[in-house]
Amino acid sequence: MASAKAQLIQEEAQADVALRESKSLPASSVTDLYLRKPQVLSAQAAVKSAQAQLRIAQRDLANCDVKAPYDALIIERNISTGDYLNTGAVAAVINNVEYAEITFPVAGFDRGFMNENPIGDKATIVLDSQSNFMVEGTIHRDTGIVDSATRMSQFVARIEDPYALNSNKPIVKFGSYATVEYKGRTLQQVYRIPQDLITQKIVWTLDGDSKLISQPIDVIREEGSDFLIRGNFDASRVVVSLPEYPRNGMDVRLLTGEELVANRTLGQ
């Protein structure tokens, strides 16, 4: 820019000399080129261009002072003093230490035990280490994705200040393995029943006339050889010893206590 300004000063001085000399010349001989007007305009444009380039350089220099927008842990540093860095090149990799996030899966049969809207609910994070210490977290969001392979939903738990910069709680290091413990809701009118008594989400009960009647149920969870079910039926009237081909309206004879003992004795 200094060079461009010097050139402009020189052109303006030469234009002044030409202007004084033109007064002794015929008007027809005095042209803009003789008065060096194009040269002055060119020098002025060069100064403006140099000023713009200086502003760009000052901006780029200010951008070289890189600051993270949050407290961060430097994971990778890919440059050092004297390296030439192209635009868009990765200079470093940092992790935000203002909070940590844990993505954990929830199976479809467990989703019914979570609150309708678990976002914001408290969770306990147990770190899988020798001390197995615990920190408090919250359910921050549902990713809205069901894994195509496992068919599990993905939730994210968040821990504030994992590196204890502003607190005295234990440090949670990125990359640690953890277990998320979450207290869900209690379901009412849920029954445990052997799987072999359920066929196509139907359980068999007795009506008031001791006849078989099929009742549709919802399977909430599978636990070992049992199902946890819920439905609109009388749990005290569930048939636990079905005939080979049960059908609605089939007459059933109830065994008395003495007959049950006799059958068990014969079975032995």
Helices and strands as residue ranges (DSSP letters): H 2-22, G 27-29, H 37-63, E 72-77, E 92-96, E 99-106, H 108-111, E 122-127, E 134-146, E 153-160, E 178-181, E 191-194, G 195-197, E 202-206, E 212-216, E 218-223, E 226-230, G 235-237, H 257-267
